[in-house]
Amino acid sequence: MHLYNTNKKFVEMRIADQSYRGIKAGQFAEFYVDAFPGEIFRGRVHSVTTGTGEARVSVINGTQHVRQHVGNNMGTHGRTIIIEFEEPEGYNVPIGATGSGWVSAEKPHPMLGFMDIIGGATVRLKSYKAYLSAL
């Protein structure tokens, strides 16, 4: 038997490596999932992982396939953060759902605060686009 606390919900979100230093636990976040197009969910950063989750080592000794390794890691992987949110009444965000989000991260300069407005607007536009695609 497994007992789970279902009062708290968590979303795993990938962030760019460039954003990693500005993300801290407790920061405000918004996201949408394709399962509920047009809906915006709000939460807070629960935790930030330090690894990308992409590194693997084989326990079997053998030749290093450098070309394959480099090819597998050509894209930017980013980091993973966990967002904690309260699921609104009547919603059931499915496990494995995809979507997009933004975090109100620390900025390198106070004059860059307007970027939060752009982040929020971008997530809303993507959510509306998902809504219109579902029609």
C-alpha positions as CSV (number, residue, x, y, z in Angstrom):
1,M,0.0,0.0,0.0
2,H,1.2,3.5,-0.9
3,L,0.0,6.6,0.8
4,Y,0.5,9.9,-1.0
5,N,-0.3,13.5,0.1
6,T,-2.4,14.7,-2.9
7,N,-3.0,18.1,-1.4
8,K,0.2,19.4,-3.0
9,K,0.9,19.2,-6.7
10,F,4.3,19.6,-8.4
11,V,5.3,20.4,-12.0
12,E,8.7,19.7,-13.4
13,M,9.9,22.4,-15.7
14,R,13.1,22.8,-17.8
15,I,14.9,26.1,-17.7
16,A,17.8,27.4,-19.9
17,D,21.2,27.2,-18.3
18,Q,21.4,31.0,-18.7
19,S,18.5,31.3,-16.3
20,Y,19.8,28.9,-13.7
21,R,21.6,31.5,-11.5
22,G,18.5,33.7,-11.2
23,I,16.1,30.9,-10.1
24,K,15.6,30.5,-6.3
25,A,13.1,28.5,-4.2
26,G,10.0,30.5,-3.4
27,Q,9.9,32.6,-6.6
28,F,6.5,33.1,-8.4
29,A,5.7,31.0,-11.4
30,E,2.9,30.7,-14.0
31,F,2.4,27.9,-16.4
32,Y,-0.2,26.2,-18.6
33,V,-0.6,22.6,-19.7
34,D,-2.0,21.5,-23.1
35,A,-4.6,19.4,-21.3
36,F,-6.3,22.7,-20.2
37,P,-5.7,25.1,-23.0
38,G,-6.4,28.7,-22.2
39,E,-6.0,28.1,-18.4
40,I,-3.1,29.6,-16.4
41,F,-1.9,27.9,-13.2
42,R,0.1,29.7,-10.6
43,G,2.7,28.4,-8.1
44,R,6.1,28.9,-6.5
45,V,9.5,27.4,-7.2
46,H,9.8,24.5,-4.7
47,S,13.4,23.4,-5.6
48,V,16.1,23.7,-8.2
49,T,18.2,20.7,-9.3
50,T,21.9,21.2,-9.9
51,G,22.3,18.6,-12.7
52,T,20.9,18.4,-16.1
53,G,20.0,14.7,-15.8
54,E,21.6,14.0,-19.2
55,A,24.9,12.5,-18.0
56,R,25.3,8.7,-18.0
57,V,28.2,6.4,-17.5
58,S,28.3,2.8,-18.6
59,V,29.6,0.3,-16.1
60,I,30.9,-1.9,-18.9
61,N,34.4,-0.9,-20.0
62,G,34.7,-0.3,-23.7
63,T,35.6,2.2,-26.4
64,Q,34.3,5.7,-26.0
65,H,32.0,6.6,-28.8
66,V,32.9,10.3,-28.8
67,R,31.0,11.1,-32.0
68,Q,27.8,9.6,-30.7
69,H,28.2,11.2,-27.3
70,V,28.7,14.7,-28.8
71,G,25.8,14.2,-31.2
72,N,23.5,13.1,-28.4
73,N,24.4,16.3,-26.4
74,M,24.3,18.9,-29.3
75,G,21.1,20.5,-28.0
76,T,20.9,22.6,-24.9
77,H,19.5,20.5,-22.1
78,G,19.0,23.1,-19.4
79,R,18.2,22.5,-15.8
80,T,15.1,21.2,-14.0
81,I,13.1,23.1,-11.4
82,I,10.1,21.9,-9.5
83,I,7.1,24.2,-9.1
84,E,4.6,23.6,-6.3
85,F,1.0,24.6,-7.0
86,E,-2.4,24.2,-5.7
87,E,-4.7,22.5,-8.2
88,P,-8.0,24.5,-8.6
89,E,-11.2,22.8,-7.7
90,G,-12.5,20.7,-10.6
91,Y,-9.1,20.3,-12.3
92,N,-7.0,17.2,-12.5
93,V,-3.7,18.0,-14.2
94,P,-2.6,14.7,-15.8
95,I,0.8,13.2,-15.1
96,G,3.1,13.8,-18.1
97,A,1.2,16.7,-19.5
98,T,3.2,19.2,-21.5
99,G,3.0,23.0,-21.6
100,S,5.0,26.1,-21.0
101,G,5.7,28.4,-18.1
102,W,7.8,31.3,-16.7
103,V,9.4,32.1,-13.4
104,S,9.8,35.6,-11.9
105,A,13.6,35.1,-11.6
106,E,16.2,37.5,-10.2
107,K,17.4,39.9,-12.8
108,P,21.0,41.1,-13.4
109,H,19.8,44.7,-13.2
110,P,16.6,46.2,-11.7
111,M,15.7,47.9,-15.1
112,L,15.1,44.4,-16.5
113,G,12.0,43.9,-14.4
114,F,9.8,44.4,-17.4
115,M,10.9,41.0,-18.6
116,D,8.3,39.5,-16.2
117,I,5.6,41.1,-18.2
118,I,7.0,39.6,-21.4
119,G,7.2,36.2,-19.7
120,G,3.6,36.3,-18.5
121,A,2.4,37.5,-21.9
122,T,4.3,34.8,-23.8
123,V,2.8,32.0,-21.6
124,R,-0.7,33.4,-22.1
125,L,-0.2,33.7,-25.9
126,K,1.0,30.1,-26.0
127,S,-2.0,29.0,-23.9
128,Y,-4.4,30.8,-26.2
129,K,-2.7,29.3,-29.2
130,A,-3.2,25.8,-27.7
131,Y,-6.9,26.7,-27.0
132,L,-7.4,27.8,-30.6
133,S,-5.7,24.7,-31.9
134,A,-8.0,22.5,-29.8
135,L,-11.1,24.0,-31.5
